[in-house]
Amino acid sequence: MTEDDDLRARLSPEPYPLSPPPGLLDSLTRRARRRRASRMAGVLVAGVLSLATVMAGGAVVTNKVLAHRDVPPAAQTEPSDSARPTPAPTHSGVALPPTTPRVRPDEGTDVQDLTWISTETGWALGFVLPNRYTVLHTTDGGETWDKIATLPSADAGSGPVELRFANKSNGYVVLNGHLSLSNDGGRTWLASALPGVVAVEAARSGAVVLTNASAGDALCSPCRVFHAPLGSRGWTKTLELPYDAAELRRSGQTVLATSFANSAGGASDKSAQVHRSDDGGLTWRSVPDPCTTVSPPGSEPDFATGLELAGSAWLAACQRFDPHAGSQDFMIVSGDGGQHFGPARDTPCGYSRFAIASATTAACPAQDGVHVTNDGGATWQLTLPAGGRAGADGCGFQTAEVGRCVRGVTVFTTRDAGRTWTARDVSAS
């Protein structure tokens, strides 16, 4: 050994092998097995779905309603390592999954309907000229909105449009008689073969739809109610409605399907036919028209023109016909789930769809703006005046305190039972 070799040996100490931490080898072995199994499962699923697609002539469509026919949902397969996006590390070195970039709503998006599963999480159905519907989503109470889907073109104003979500995954949209459903929070939509859908409601027990053979017509010919489990397109008829026009309302597991006589057409019995379900639309029983309970003695029976629900609070919009004074509109409220109703209360909104928050708080839109009562209809205040960007096309409450009204591109929010409102343009998110 030379002198240089001796010096090099002294400066390079002999390495000492370290034992691996307890359980490391077992953990690595299990991880490798899981990855192999996952890859094999992905290959098998992809092969089976590809074969099924070829045999059935199926199609996979993203962010679009498949009109008039049912198509199997898109298959999700495990990406290979080469195709897998690389997560960006945080400052602590922990890798996070990649985030989907925000897509802002189109300028001038006109809000057609709103649906909420909490005070902060909701969806909006928007219309963009010349002829396009979009689905928007918020998780911060409407402060910001993201466009998550674009739906096919449909004739504006040719039929009802509605949007409902039962939870963060299962949603339903009605566009001019056609129903579609989403199982991924509104990002992709599948068409249902059920024709003539004019209304939909959804809860944990499933979805309930109202159909009319003449979709877009106010008169039933006839109207039927169907039920399906959430996410399913297998519909079962549970009710048929006899009268000229019908509506569907829900709060929790309670659903009301009401058909109304054509009073203008001279119907001899103007009372509404009210059907109540307490199991989400599976079974039904008839209940009296609540407006008949307040009819003056000796007069024609009053009759309902609309019903609204919020837990145990019910609101009935009523009409009374006086041969000398003509028709008169009023409302009555129940705080015990429709068992008993209070006295008739005049309203400033006439024939209007009401929004009910509790047995004391309700709102209604009128030509001069939104009127609110906080004492069961005894008094009303104009809290959202019309003019400029104010007023409202429709309103609804999510809790006894939190509610929303919409007009055009603007969503108005109250967090104090309708006493004050804040405005937000959805396309300015």
C-alpha positions in Angstrom: 0.0 0.0 0.0 1.4 3.4 -1.0 1.4 6.4 1.2 -1.4 7.9 -0.9 -3.5 4.7 -0.5 -3.1 4.9 3.2 -4.2 8.5 3.4 -7.2 7.8 1.1 -8.3 4.9 3.4 -8.1 7.1 6.5 -10.3 9.9 4.8 -12.9 7.3 3.7 -14.4 5.6 6.7 -15.8 2.1 6.3 -19.6 2.2 5.7 -21.8 0.5 8.3 -24.9 -1.2 6.9 -28.2 0.0 8.4 -31.2 -2.3 9.0 -34.4 -1.3 7.4 -37.2 0.0 9.6 -39.5 -2.6 11.0 -42.3 -3.6 8.5 -40.8 -1.6 5.6 -40.2 -4.6 3.4 -43.7 -6.0 4.0 -45.2 -2.6 3.2 -43.4 -2.3 -0.1 -44.4 -5.9 -1.0 -48.1 -5.2 -0.3 -48.0 -1.9 -2.2 -46.5 -3.7 -5.3 -49.1 -6.4 -5.2 -51.9 -3.8 -4.9 -50.5 -1.9 -8.0 -50.3 -5.1 -10.0 -53.9 -6.1 -9.0 -55.2 -2.6 -9.8 -53.6 -2.7 -13.3 -55.0 -6.1 -14.0 -58.5 -5.0 -12.9 -58.2 -1.9 -15.1 -57.3 -4.0 -18.1 -60.1 -6.5 -17.5 -62.7 -3.8 -17.0 -61.6 -1.9 -20.1 -61.7 -5.1 -22.2 -65.2 -6.1 -21.0 -66.6 -2.6 -21.5 -65.1 -2.4 -24.9 -66.6 -5.7 -25.9 -70.0 -4.6 -24.5 -69.9 -1.3 -26.3 -69.2 -3.0 -29.6 -72.0 -5.5 -29.1 -74.6 -3.0 -27.9 -73.6 -0.1 -30.1 -73.3 2.1 -27.1 -71.6 5.5 -26.8 -69.8 7.6 -24.2 -70.6 11.3 -24.1 -69.1 13.8 -21.7 -71.0 16.9 -20.5 -74.0 16.4 -22.8 -77.5 15.2 -22.5 -78.2 12.1 -24.8 -81.6 12.9 -26.0 -84.4 10.3 -26.6 -82.4 7.2 -25.8 -80.5 5.6 -22.9 -76.8 5.2 -23.2 -74.5 3.3 -20.7 -72.4 5.6 -18.5 -68.7 6.2 -19.3 -66.3 3.6 -17.9 -63.6 4.8 -15.6 -60.3 2.8 -15.9 -57.1 3.0 -14.0 -54.5 5.1 -16.1 -51.1 3.6 -16.8 -48.1 5.2 -15.0 -47.1 6.8 -18.3 -50.5 8.5 -18.7 -51.0 9.3 -15.0 -50.6 13.1 -14.3 -47.8 13.9 -11.9 -49.2 15.5 -8.7 -47.5 18.8 -7.7 -45.6 18.6 -4.4 -46.5 21.0 -1.7 -43.9 23.0 0.3 -43.8 20.1 2.8 -43.0 17.6 0.0 -46.4 15.8 0.2 -47.9 15.2 -3.3 -51.4 16.4 -3.8 -53.8 15.3 -6.6 -54.1 17.7 -9.6 -57.0 20.1 -9.5 -59.4 20.8 -12.3 -59.1 24.3 -13.6 -62.1 26.6 -13.0 -64.4 27.3 -15.9 -66.2 30.7 -15.4 -69.9 31.0 -16.4 -70.6 32.6 -19.8 -71.1 36.3 -19.8 -74.8 37.1 -19.6 -75.9 33.7 -18.2 -79.6 34.0 -17.4 -80.4 31.9 -14.3 -83.5 29.6 -15.0 -83.5 27.6 -11.8 -81.6 27.0 -8.5 -81.2 23.9 -6.3 -79.4 23.5 -3.0 -78.4 20.6 -0.7 -77.1 23.0 2.0 -76.9 26.8 2.5 -73.5 26.8 0.8 -73.6 24.0 -1.9 -75.9 24.5 -4.9 -76.4 24.3 -8.6 -77.9 26.7 -11.2 -79.4 26.0 -14.6 -78.3 28.8 -16.9 -79.4 29.9 -20.3 -77.0 31.6 -22.7 -78.1 33.2 -26.0 -78.8 32.3 -28.6 -79.9 28.8 -27.5 -77.7 27.0 -25.0 -78.2 25.7 -21.4 -75.4 25.3 -18.9 -75.1 23.9 -15.4 -73.3 26.0 -12.8 -72.0 24.9 -9.3 -71.1 26.8 -6.1 -69.7 25.6 -2.8 -69.5 29.0 -1.1 -73.1 30.1 -1.0 -73.1 31.7 -4.4 -70.1 34.0 -4.0 -68.4 32.1 -6.9 -69.9 29.9 -9.6 -68.2 27.4 -11.9 -69.6 26.2 -15.2 -69.4 22.4 -15.0 -71.5 21.3 -18.0 -73.1 22.5 -21.3 -76.4 20.9 -22.3 -77.7 20.5 -25.8 -79.6 23.2 -27.5 -83.4 23.4 -26.8 -86.1 25.8 -27.9 -86.2 28.6 -25.3 -89.6 28.9 -23.7 -91.1 25.8 -25.4 -91.6 23.9 -22.1 -90.7 23.7 -18.5 -87.1 23.7 -17.3 -86.1 22.5 -13.8 -83.0 21.4 -12.0 -82.9 19.4 -8.8 -80.1 17.7 -6.8 -80.7 15.2 -4.0 -77.1 15.1 -2.8 -73.6 16.0 -4.0 -73.8 13.3 -6.8 -77.4 12.7 -7.9 -79.0 15.4 -10.0 -81.9 15.8 -12.5 -82.7 18.3 -15.2 -85.9 18.8 -17.2 -85.5 20.6 -20.5 -88.7 21.1 -22.5 -90.2 17.7 -21.7 -86.9 15.7 -21.7 -85.4 14.4 -18.4 -81.7 13.7 -17.9 -79.8 12.6 -14.8 -76.3 12.9 -13.4 -74.5 10.7 -11.0 -71.3 12.8 -10.8 -72.4 16.1 -9.4 -73.6 17.5 -12.7 -70.5 17.1 -14.9 -72.0 14.5 -17.2 -75.7 13.7 -18.0 -77.6 10.7 -19.3 -81.0 10.9 -21.0 -84.0 9.1 -19.7 -86.5 7.5 -22.0 -89.4 8.7 -20.0 -91.3 11.2 -22.2 -93.2 14.4 -21.4 -91.6 15.2 -18.1 -92.7 18.6 -16.7 -91.5 18.5 -13.1 -89.0 16.6 -10.9 -88.2 16.4 -7.2 -85.4 14.3 -5.5 -84.6 13.2 -2.0 -82.7 10.4 -0.3 -85.5 7.9 -1.1 -85.3 8.6 -4.8 -86.6 10.8 -7.6 -90.3 11.6 -8.4 -91.3 13.1 -11.7 -94.5 14.5 -13.1 -95.3 13.7 -16.7 -97.8 15.0 -19.2 -98.4 13.3 -22.6 -98.6 16.9 -24.0 -95.4 18.2 -22.6 -95.3 22.0 -22.4 -99.1 22.1 -22.3 -100.7 23.4 -19.0 -103.5 20.8 -19.3 -103.0 17.1 -18.3 -103.8 14.5 -20.9 -103.4 12.8 -18.4 -100.7 13.6 -15.9 -98.8 10.8 -14.1 -96.3 10.5 -11.3 -93.3 8.1 -11.6 -90.7 7.1 -9.0 -87.2 5.7 -9.3 -84.3 5.1 -7.0 -81.5 7.7 -7.1 -79.3 7.3 -10.2 -81.7 4.8 -11.8 -83.6 5.2 -15.1 -86.1 2.4 -14.2 -89.3 4.4 -13.5 -92.4 3.0 -11.9 -95.8 4.7 -12.2 -97.2 5.4 -8.7 -100.1 7.9 -9.3 -102.3 9.3 -12.0 -103.9 12.7 -11.7 -107.3 13.5 -13.0 -107.6 17.2 -13.5 -106.5 19.8 -16.0 -103.2 21.1 -14.5 -100.8 19.7 -11.9 -97.8 20.5 -9.8 -95.2 18.6 -7.7 -93.8 19.9 -4.4 -91.4 18.2 -1.9 -89.9 18.8 1.5 -87.8 15.9 2.9 -89.8 12.7 2.4 -93.1 14.5 2.1 -94.3 15.0 -1.5 -97.5 16.7 -2.7 -98.9 16.0 -6.2 -101.8 18.3 -6.8 -104.1 18.7 -9.7 -106.3 21.7 -10.3 -109.7 22.1 -11.9 -110.0 24.6 -14.8 -111.9 27.3 -12.9 -111.8 29.6 -15.9 -113.4 26.9 -18.0 -116.4 26.7 -15.7 -115.6 23.5 -13.8 -118.4 22.6 -11.5 -116.1 21.5 -8.7 -113.1 23.9 -8.5 -111.5 22.1 -5.5 -108.0 20.8 -6.0 -107.2 17.1 -5.8 -104.3 16.8 -3.3 -102.3 13.6 -3.0 -99.8 13.2 -0.2 -96.8 10.9 0.1 -94.7 10.5 3.2 -92.3 8.0 1.8 -90.8 10.0 -1.1 -93.4 9.3 -3.7 -93.8 5.5 -3.4 -97.3 5.5 -1.9 -100.1 8.1 -1.9 -103.2 9.1 0.0 -105.8 11.8 -0.8 -106.1 14.8 1.5 -108.7 17.6 1.4 -108.0 20.9 -0.5 -106.9 23.0 2.5 -108.5 26.2 1.1 -112.0 24.8 1.4 -111.6 24.9 5.2 -111.8 28.7 5.3 -114.7 29.2 3.0 -117.5 31.5 4.3 -120.8 29.8 5.1 -123.2 29.7 2.2 -120.6 30.7 -0.4 -118.9 28.7 -3.1 -116.0 26.7 -1.7 -112.6 28.3 -1.9 -110.0 26.4 -3.8 -106.2 26.0 -3.9 -104.1 27.5 -6.8 -100.8 26.3 -5.3 -99.1 24.6 -2.4 -95.6 25.1 -0.9 -93.8 23.0 1.8 -90.9 23.7 4.3 -90.8 20.9 6.8 -93.9 21.0 9.0 -94.8 24.5 7.5 -97.3 24.4 4.6 -98.6 27.4 2.6 -101.7 27.2 0.5 -102.4 29.9 -2.1 -106.2 30.1 -2.4 -108.8 31.8 -4.5 -112.3 32.8 -3.6 -114.9 33.7 -6.2 -117.5 36.3 -5.3 -120.3 36.9 -7.9 -120.2 40.6 -7.0 -116.6 41.3 -6.3 -115.0 38.7 -8.6 -112.1 36.5 -7.7 -110.0 37.2 -4.6 -106.5 35.8 -3.9 -105.3 35.0 -0.4 -103.1 32.5 1.5 -103.3 30.3 4.6 -100.5 28.7 6.6 -100.1 25.5 8.6 -97.4 24.9 11.2 -98.2 21.2 11.8 -97.8 19.6 8.4 -101.2 20.5 7.0 -103.3 19.2 9.9 -104.6 22.7 10.8 -104.5 26.0 8.9 -104.7 29.6 10.2 -107.0 32.4 9.0 -107.1 33.7 5.5 -104.4 36.4 4.8 -104.4 38.9 2.0 -101.2 39.1 0.0 -99.6 41.8 -2.1 -98.7 39.4 -4.9 -102.0 38.2 -6.2 -101.8 35.0 -8.2 -98.1 34.2 -7.5 -95.9 31.3 -6.5 -94.8 31.7 -2.9 -91.6 30.7 -1.1 -92.1 29.5 2.4 -89.3 29.3 5.0 -91.4 28.6 8.2 -94.9 29.0 9.5 -94.1 32.7 10.0 -91.8 33.6 7.1 -92.7 33.6 3.4 -91.9 35.6 0.3 -93.6 36.3 -3.0 -92.5 38.2 -6.1 -94.7 40.9 -7.6 -94.3 43.6 -10.2 -92.9 46.0 -7.7 -90.4 43.5 -6.2 -90.3 40.8 -3.5 -92.6 41.1 -0.5 -91.8 39.2 2.7 -93.8 38.4 5.8 -92.3 37.4 9.1 -95.6 37.1 11.1 -97.5 34.4 9.0 -99.0 36.9 6.5 -100.5 39.4 9.0 -98.2 42.1 7.6 -95.9 42.3 4.5 -92.8 44.4 3.7 -91.3 45.2 0.3 -87.7 44.2 1.1 -86.4 43.7 -2.4 -87.7 46.5 -4.6 -88.0 46.2 -8.4 -86.0 48.6 -10.6 -82.6 48.3 -12.2 -81.3 44.8 -11.3 -83.6 44.2 -8.4 -86.9 42.4 -8.2 -87.2 38.7 -8.8 -88.6 36.0 -11.1 -88.8 33.4 -8.4 -87.7 32.7 -4.8 -87.0 29.8 -2.5 -85.7 29.2 1.1 -83.1 26.7 2.2 -83.6 27.2 5.9 -85.8 29.4 8.1 -83.2 32.2 7.6 -81.4 31.6 4.3 -83.1 32.0 1.0 -82.5 33.1 -2.6 -84.4 34.9 -5.3 -83.3 35.1 -9.0 -83.8 37.6 -11.7 -81.9 37.3 -15.0 -78.2 37.0 -14.3 -78.5 38.0 -10.6 -78.9 35.8 -7.6 -80.1 37.6 -4.4 -79.3 36.0 -1.0 -80.9 36.6 2.4 -79.5 35.3 5.6 -82.0 37.0 7.9 -85.3 35.6 6.8 -85.8 38.0 3.9 -85.3 41.3 5.8 -82.2 42.2 3.7 -80.6 40.9 0.5 -77.3 40.9 -1.3 -76.9 40.6 -5.0 -74.4 38.5 -7.1 -74.1 38.3 -10.9 -73.3 34.6 -11.6 -71.2 35.5 -14.7 -69.0 37.9 -12.6 -67.8 35.1 -10.3 
